Amino acid sequence: MPYHARFGHAYDPAWISRQTAWLGNHLGIQGDPDERNRIWPIVQLSDWGEPVPVEQVREVLDHGSRRPATGVMIFNWG
């Protein structure tokens, strides 16, 4: 759950892909379609702690879906 804004990286959405890359390296997961284990980060799009500006949504989703991730989930509330 790389909630970038909540964990002090509100202005650094690339932190999400760095965390996912670290986890993939640590677990030996490349993000290949035939791998049994998969990484699906849950990214933060809600204002929980620090706000997440709407202009950042595309970048957050981009970094959350980079390999070794094979999908992405969104944390949001209204």
N, C-alpha and C positions, 0 to 999 in steps of 0.2 A: 504494500500500500504506500507507494511513494507520493504522499500528499505534500507536494513541494511547498505550497504556501504555509500550510500548518506547521511544517518542520523547519521553518526559517529560510526558505529558498523562494520566496514570493516572486522575485525578479529573475529567477534562473530556472526556467522550465527544462533546460537541458539536464538538470540534476536528475530528472526522472529517467532519462535514457542511460545516464551514468550508473544509476542504481540498478537498473535492469541488466545492463551489461555486466556489472559486478556479480550479480546473482547468477546469471547464465554461466559466467566463467567459474564461479565457485561450485556450481552444480554440474558443470559439463554439458550444459544445454546450449545448442546452437540456434534453435528456432527452425529446424528443418521440419517439413511437413510429416515425415515418417517417424519422428521421435515420439516416444511414449509420453515423456514428461513435457509439460508446456508451462510457459510463463504468461500470465495475463495480469498485468499491473492494474490496480485500481487507482485511477488518477482523480485528483480533486478539481472539481469545477464549481464547487459551492464556496460561499464566503464563510468558512469555518476557521476562525482565527483571522488571518490576513485575508483581504479580499482577493478574488481572482477576476481581473478585468475581462470583459467579453472579448477584447482584442487578443487575449492570450489563449483563447479556447483552441484555435487551430493548432497553435504551437504545442500546447499541452497534449492534444491528441496525437500529433505527429511524434513527439518524443515517447509517448506511452506505447505506441504501436511499432516502434523500431525493434528489429531483431536484437536479441533472441526472443522477444515477445512474439506470440502468434495471434494475439488478440488484446483487447483492452476493455476495461470496465470503467464506468464513471461513477464517482461519488458526487451526488447532487441532492439538494433538498430545497424545498420552496417555502 
